[in-house]
């Protein structure tokens, strides 16, 4: 995406929109006619203080990944080489067992010859440089507390090659402000007992199977999955924004346009709370798909459920008919976290998500060490 850090917006070119607000802690969704407090100004992305210093990201994610601290309690580690492996490489840093806040001293493309496995308590922070990963992707396997920020992923090739693969049994993950496109398999796959994950401010493009949450009906351990996806731009990608099996997923203030099959798919036993998103159809008008599968430990097939709360459907987009009883079988986010930054969908929000998601040109940041607790 473009070089947009502060996301200045000319309101004369856009329809008026209320400012973001913190969604109040409630036990049930607000009534449809409830209007958030208007404080003036236009749309802007959350995390306005995340770039105040190097480690300000730690613990700041909204949603299910809110506890992700990455390598905040470790030293800053400088990547000085664009080689796949060896001294100064990203792979060398990611295999270390101690907490690290990983930054880059170089810009350019890293061609990965195999999955790059990321160990626990790592922040991979691309701010201050422009780093593109290609050839293969990151694998978060049995790890916790990982933050991935401001990177580009493009051109992963081979069987089971995802840009970011989170499995098995990983937790407390935050993927923020990344650009992802053109991989042979998925862009982000979350499965096999991985949970408490937030994906925010990312730009997805030039891809088919974008994001899978829950591997297949036999993986009943995926009932633990909890994911928040917010302020992302799904830009003409074909399907899976996301596709969900078993897990609980909160979608808010995302912009999905011109999908090729569907926007969001609820498969076996999944619960999706879709709040104040923008769904703009191309030729295919159906935004939501309900797919029936049989869990390995059940006798009968079942689909998943989607609650649409305040979503905006454009250019003939249609939510479609939900299964009977859907309204009583989907979680509400306030059962798990008390606040999140959301605003009603608008032209202003759409403009910001088009131009200010994905990799951004951000100056290098000063480090403020955080004492170990």
C-alpha positions as a printed NumPy array, in Angstrom:
array([[  0.   ,   0.   ,   0.   ],
       [  0.978,   3.664,  -0.189],
       [  3.134,   5.697,   2.132],
       [  0.482,   6.789,   4.599],
       [  1.419,   7.162,   8.243],
       [ -0.917,   9.806,   9.568],
       [ -3.748,   9.185,   7.064],
       [ -4.782,  12.794,   6.465],
       [ -8.281,  12.919,   4.958],
       [ -9.943,  15.75 ,   3.091],
       [-13.485,  15.695,   4.433],
       [-14.691,  17.78 ,   1.491],
       [-14.052,  14.715,  -0.718],
       [-15.874,  12.278,   1.542],
       [-19.231,  11.927,   3.151],
       [-19.32 ,  12.976,   6.816],
       [-18.569,  10.23 ,   9.335],
       [-18.512,  10.056,  13.109],
       [-15.201,   9.665,  14.902],
       [-14.15 ,   6.272,  16.26 ],
       [-15.466,   5.406,  19.678],
       [-14.716,   2.79 ,  22.267],
       [-17.422,   0.169,  22.154],
       [-19.015,  -0.013,  25.603],
       [-18.94 ,  -3.178,  27.675],
       [-22.345,  -4.755,  27.196],
       [-23.804,  -8.194,  27.629],
       [-25.956,  -8.038,  24.515],
       [-25.484,  -6.266,  21.156],
       [-26.768,  -2.662,  21.188],
       [-30.145,  -2.   ,  19.594],
       [-29.988,  -1.158,  15.868],
       [-30.982,   2.487,  16.376],
       [-28.314,   3.2  ,  19.007],
       [-25.973,   5.944,  17.787],
       [-22.411,   6.327,  19.086],
       [-21.289,   9.629,  20.471],
       [-20.031,  11.923,  17.728],
       [-16.922,  13.946,  18.509],
       [-16.166,  15.263,  15.027],
       [-13.317,  14.485,  12.634],
       [-12.933,  11.675,  10.146],
       [-12.08 ,   8.018,  10.261],
       [ -8.663,   6.929,  11.427],
       [ -7.071,   3.661,  12.364],
       [ -6.64 ,   2.567,  15.985],
       [ -3.293,   2.295,  17.798],
       [ -2.457,   5.99 ,  17.463],
       [  0.272,   5.645,  20.112],
       [  1.788,   2.415,  18.836],
       [  4.531,   4.291,  16.956],
       [  5.471,   6.593,  19.838],
       [  8.502,   4.413,  20.611],
       [  9.868,   1.07 ,  19.512],
       [  8.208,  -1.16 ,  22.119],
       [  4.902,   0.704,  22.391],
       [  3.254,  -2.096,  20.405],
       [  3.622,  -4.612,  23.218],
       [  0.338,  -5.552,  24.841],
       [ -1.63 ,  -2.997,  22.795],
       [ -3.574,  -5.258,  20.431],
       [ -7.342,  -5.078,  20.581],
       [ -9.417,  -8.216,  20.767],
       [ -8.378, -11.768,  21.431],
       [ -4.667, -11.099,  20.841],
       [ -4.555,  -8.318,  23.412],
       [ -2.076, -10.122,  25.695],
       [  0.601, -10.522,  22.991],
       [  3.793,  -8.843,  24.187],
       [  6.292, -10.252,  21.7  ],
       [  9.897,  -9.766,  22.716],
       [  9.311,  -6.726,  24.904],
       [ 11.434,  -8.097,  27.774],
       [ 14.412,  -8.931,  25.588],
       [ 17.129,  -6.889,  23.872],
       [ 16.789,  -5.279,  20.461],
       [ 18.252,  -7.62 ,  17.851],
       [ 19.411,  -6.126,  14.533],
       [ 18.988,  -8.062,  11.287],
       [ 21.847,  -7.02 ,   9.006],
       [ 21.594,  -9.608,   6.212],
       [ 18.958, -10.442,   3.605],
       [ 20.255, -14.009,   3.287],
       [ 17.947, -16.94 ,   4.053],
       [ 20.166, -18.059,   6.946],
       [ 23.49 , -17.357,   8.566],
       [ 25.002, -14.512,  10.585],
       [ 22.764, -11.442,  10.82 ],
       [ 19.78 , -13.154,   9.151],
       [ 16.155, -13.111,  10.233],
       [ 16.145, -16.912,  10.489],
       [ 19.085, -16.836,  12.896],
       [ 17.219, -14.355,  15.101],
       [ 13.91 , -16.247,  15.073],
       [ 15.428, -19.556,  16.188],
       [ 16.946, -18.061,  19.332],
       [ 15.123, -19.125,  22.488],
       [ 15.364, -15.871,  24.455],
       [ 12.95 , -12.915,  24.028],
       [ 14.025, -10.559,  21.233],
       [ 12.687,  -7.37 ,  19.653],
       [ 13.879,  -7.904,  16.077],
       [ 14.448,  -4.873,  13.837],
       [ 16.103,  -4.471,  10.458],
       [ 19.199,  -2.494,   9.475],
       [ 18.598,  -3.214,   5.771],
       [ 15.746,  -3.014,   3.3  ],
       [ 15.036,  -5.507,   0.557],
       [ 13.737,  -8.981,  -0.226],
       [ 14.455, -12.12 ,   1.79 ],
       [ 13.965, -15.247,  -0.308],
       [ 13.055, -18.031,   2.091],
       [ 14.111, -21.516,   0.974],
       [ 11.876, -23.196,   3.588],
       [  9.398, -22.289,   6.324],
       [ 10.947, -19.837,   8.772],
       [  9.97 , -21.027,  12.242],
       [  9.437, -18.287,  14.816],
       [ 10.057, -19.162,  18.464],
       [  8.213, -17.693,  21.452],
       [  8.577, -14.125,  22.725],
       [  9.618, -12.534,  19.444],
       [  8.651,  -9.262,  17.806],
       [  9.485,  -9.049,  14.091],
       [  9.29 ,  -5.299,  13.568],
       [  9.612,  -4.018,  10.002],
       [  9.137,  -0.35 ,  10.853],
       [ 11.943,   1.882,   9.589],
       [ 12.709,  -0.375,   6.598],
       [ 10.912,  -2.133,   3.744],
       [ 11.232,  -5.904,   4.069],
       [  9.555,  -8.379,   1.718],
       [  9.466, -12.123,   2.396],
       [  9.088, -14.359,  -0.644],
       [  9.505, -18.001,  -1.64 ],
       [  8.1  , -19.322,   1.626],
       [  6.571, -17.929,   4.812],
       [  6.611, -17.746,   8.589],
       [  5.594, -20.719,  10.72 ],
       [  4.424, -20.109,  14.288],
       [  4.571, -23.598,  15.759],
       [  3.868, -24.269,  19.449],
       [  4.869, -20.741,  20.383],
       [  3.387, -17.824,  22.289],
       [  3.72 , -14.047,  22.487],
       [  4.678, -13.207,  18.902],
       [  4.123,  -9.844,  17.192],
       [  4.62 ,  -9.476,  13.421],
       [  4.497,  -5.877,  12.223],
       [  4.944,  -3.907,   9.002],
       [  6.225,  -6.594,   6.627],
       [  5.371,  -7.591,   3.057],
       [  4.72 , -11.167,   1.959],
       [  4.571, -12.034,  -1.744],
       [  5.181, -14.985,  -4.026],
       [  5.273, -18.041,  -1.759],
       [  5.526, -21.22 ,  -3.811],
       [  4.945, -24.89 ,  -3.005],
       [  2.563, -27.277,  -1.284],
       [  1.293, -26.039,   2.107],
       [  3.194, -22.762,   1.726],
       [  1.314, -20.026,   3.594],
       [  2.536, -16.49 ,   4.188],
       [  1.887, -16.887,   7.934],
       [  1.029, -20.33 ,   9.277],
       [ -0.08 , -20.506,  12.914],
       [ -0.235, -24.137,  14.057],
       [ -0.254, -26.125,  16.246],
       [ -0.97 , -24.889,  19.763],
       [  0.237, -21.295,  19.424],
       [ -1.319, -18.398,  21.323],
       [ -1.087, -14.683,  22.092],
       [ -0.264, -13.626,  18.52 ],
       [ -0.659, -10.205,  16.879],
       [ -0.239,  -9.645,  13.131],
       [ -0.39 ,  -5.935,  12.379],
       [  0.022,  -3.708,   9.334],
       [  1.307,  -6.349,   6.896],
       [  0.772,  -6.622,   3.127],
       [  0.098, -10.164,   1.934],
       [ -0.426, -11.402,  -1.631],
       [  0.072, -14.222,  -4.127],
       [  0.911, -17.423,  -2.208],
       [  0.252, -20.942,  -3.463],
       [ -1.74 , -21.867,  -0.344],
       [ -3.119, -19.405,   2.241],
       [ -2.083, -15.952,   3.322],
       [ -2.874, -16.574,   6.992],
       [ -3.841, -20.02 ,   8.298],
       [ -4.795, -20.536,  11.957],
       [ -5.502, -24.072,  13.134],
       [ -4.802, -27.081,  15.375],
       [ -5.501, -25.538,  18.731],
       [ -3.983, -22.084,  18.126],
       [ -5.896, -19.235,  19.76 ],
       [ -6.006, -15.703,  21.168],
       [ -4.923, -13.997,  17.955],
       [ -5.512, -10.534,  16.487],
       [ -5.025,  -9.582,  12.826],
       [ -5.247,  -5.822,  12.265],
       [ -4.541,  -3.121,   9.669],
       [ -3.466,  -5.697,   7.043],
       [ -3.911,  -5.521,   3.266],
       [ -4.73 ,  -8.738,   1.388],
       [ -4.677,  -8.863,  -2.439],
       [ -4.023, -11.012,  -5.546],
       [ -5.002, -14.253,  -3.858],
       [ -7.545, -17.066,  -3.778],
       [ -7.83 , -18.786,  -0.355],
       [ -7.047, -15.842,   1.868],
       [ -7.521, -16.848,   5.509],
       [ -8.493, -20.218,   6.953],
       [ -9.397, -20.556,  10.637],
       [ -9.842, -24.192,  11.684],
       [ -8.16 , -26.965,   9.712],
       [-10.895, -29.507,   8.952],
       [-13.873, -31.191,  10.65 ],
       [-11.652, -33.844,  12.237],
       [ -9.675, -31.27 ,  14.254],
       [-12.127, -30.827,  17.099],
       [ -9.405, -29.239,  19.236],
       [-10.041, -26.146,  17.121],
       [-13.109, -25.441,  19.266],
       [-10.723, -23.381,  21.424],
       [ -9.86 , -20.95 ,  18.599],
       [-10.555, -17.245,  19.216],
       [ -9.543, -14.642,  16.637],
       [-10.176, -10.919,  16.152],
       [ -9.801,  -9.391,  12.661],
       [-10.225,  -5.64 ,  12.403],
       [ -9.427,  -2.672,  10.178],
       [ -8.197,  -4.913,   7.35 ],
       [ -8.65 ,  -4.487,   3.588],
       [ -9.534,  -7.598,   1.579],
       [ -8.88 ,  -6.194,  -1.874],
       [-10.435,  -8.384,  -4.545],
       [ -9.278, -11.634,  -2.979],
       [-11.433, -14.566,  -4.048],
       [-12.626, -16.211,  -0.82 ],
       [-11.993, -16.91 ,   2.893],
       [-12.227, -13.493,   4.536],
       [-12.153, -15.69 ,   6.574],
       [-13.489, -19.259,   6.37 ],
       [-14.023, -20.555,   9.905],
       [-14.473, -23.996,  11.446],
       [-15.288, -24.381,  15.142],
       [-13.75 , -21.097,  16.332],
       [-15.103, -17.788,  17.593],
       [-14.204, -14.849,  15.327],
       [-14.929, -11.146,  15.797],
       [-14.778,  -9.071,  12.595],
       [-15.061,  -5.3  ,  12.798],
       [-14.378,  -2.287,  10.588],
       [-12.943,  -4.368,   7.739],
       [-13.472,  -3.556,   4.072],
       [-14.015,  -6.529,   1.749],
       [-14.634,  -5.856,  -1.928],
       [-15.102,  -7.758,  -5.174],
       [-14.811, -11.313,  -3.815],
       [-14.937, -14.132,  -6.338],
       [-16.949, -16.763,  -4.417],
       [-17.98 , -15.356,  -1.026],
       [-16.66 , -12.948,   1.597],
       [-17.101, -14.866,   4.88 ],
       [-17.838, -18.572,   5.347],
       [-19.198, -20.169,   8.516],
       [-18.421, -23.893,   8.568],
       [-19.004, -26.506,  11.247],
       [-19.87 , -25.083,  14.698],
       [-18.199, -21.705,  14.023],
       [-19.422, -18.465,  15.583],
       [-18.739, -15.228,  13.688],
       [-19.687, -11.784,  14.994],
       [-19.489,  -9.384,  12.024],
       [-19.715,  -5.787,  13.229],
       [-19.665,  -2.537,  11.225],
       [-17.794,  -4.014,   8.247],
       [-18.104,  -2.901,   4.628],
       [-18.98 ,  -5.595,   2.076],
       [-18.873,  -4.232,  -1.485],
       [-19.821,  -6.794,  -4.106],
       [-18.475,  -7.229,  -7.606],
       [-20.153,  -9.842,  -9.806],
       [-20.812, -12.193,  -6.876],
       [-23.401, -10.707,  -4.521],
       [-23.581, -13.223,  -1.678],
       [-21.343, -12.04 ,   1.167],
       [-21.964, -14.848,   3.664],
       [-21.805, -18.579,   3.015],
       [-22.981, -21.259,   5.433],
       [-21.313, -24.619,   4.862],
       [-22.416, -27.856,   6.505],
       [-19.854, -30.395,   7.774],
       [-19.782, -33.134,  10.399],
       [-17.42 , -32.83 ,  13.351],
       [-15.445, -35.992,  14.042],
       [-17.158, -36.562,  17.415],
       [-20.735, -35.824,  16.276],
       [-23.37 , -37.935,  14.596],
       [-25.005, -35.153,  12.594],
       [-23.712, -32.469,  10.286],
       [-23.827, -28.812,  11.328],
       [-23.042, -25.419,   9.893],
       [-21.721, -22.321,  11.6  ],
       [-23.46 , -19.049,  12.376],
       [-22.893, -15.375,  11.594],
       [-24.375, -12.365,  13.361],
       [-24.286,  -9.188,  11.245],
       [-24.392,  -6.091,  13.46 ],
       [-24.235,  -2.735,  11.662],
       [-22.55 ,  -4.065,   8.512],
       [-22.816,  -2.051,   5.284],
       [-23.638,  -3.981,   2.094],
       [-22.839,  -2.122,  -1.142],
       [-23.352,  -2.654,  -4.891],
       [-26.04 ,  -5.261,  -4.356],
       [-24.143,  -7.296,  -1.767],
       [-26.411,  -9.569,   0.258],
       [-25.946, -11.19 ,   3.635],
       [-28.147, -14.139,   2.707],
       [-30.326, -16.203,   5.003],
       [-28.819, -17.377,   8.267],
       [-29.674, -20.804,   9.708],
       [-32.545, -20.921,  12.156],
       [-31.538, -20.007,  15.709],
       [-28.377, -18.174,  14.673],
       [-29.114, -15.151,  16.845],
       [-28.98 , -17.279,  19.976],
       [-25.851, -19.281,  19.173],
       [-23.16 , -16.673,  18.471],
       [-20.96 , -15.202,  21.185],
       [-20.779, -11.478,  21.877],
       [-17.251, -10.017,  22.091],
       [-17.971,  -8.34 ,  25.416],
       [-18.03 , -11.801,  26.961],
       [-14.244, -11.825,  26.451],
       [-13.   ,  -8.197,  26.33 ],
       [-14.512,  -4.967,  27.541],
       [-13.63 ,  -2.431,  24.838],
       [-12.54 ,  -2.106,  21.234],
       [-12.322,   0.763,  18.734],
       [-15.147,   0.645,  16.2  ],
       [-17.123,   3.139,  14.147],
       [-20.12 ,   2.927,  11.821],
       [-19.117,   2.004,   8.243],
       [-18.781,   4.998,   5.921],
       [-17.003,   6.368,   2.841],
       [-14.439,   7.868,   5.172],
       [-13.655,   4.493,   6.76 ],
       [-13.424,   2.883,   3.322],
       [-10.948,   5.534,   2.18 ],
       [ -8.703,   5.004,   5.193],
       [ -8.71 ,   1.221,   4.854],
       [ -7.858,   1.446,   1.14 ],
       [ -4.863,   3.709,   1.671],
       [ -3.551,   3.124,   5.172],
       [ -3.522,  -0.642,   5.652],
       [ -0.61 ,  -2.952,   4.967],
       [  3.077,  -2.   ,   4.952],
       [  3.681,   1.68 ,   5.675],
       [  6.717,   3.925,   5.407],
       [  7.401,   4.639,   9.062],
       [ 10.62 ,   6.185,  10.399],
       [ 12.838,   4.136,  12.675],
       [ 11.81 ,   4.464,  16.306],
       [ 13.682,   5.104,  19.536],
       [ 13.914,   2.268,  21.999],
       [ 12.609,   2.642,  25.533],
       [ 13.586,  -0.522,  27.431],
       [ 10.924,  -2.184,  29.544],
       [ 11.953,  -3.685,  32.878],
       [ 11.252,  -7.381,  33.369],
       [  8.331,  -8.107,  35.681]])
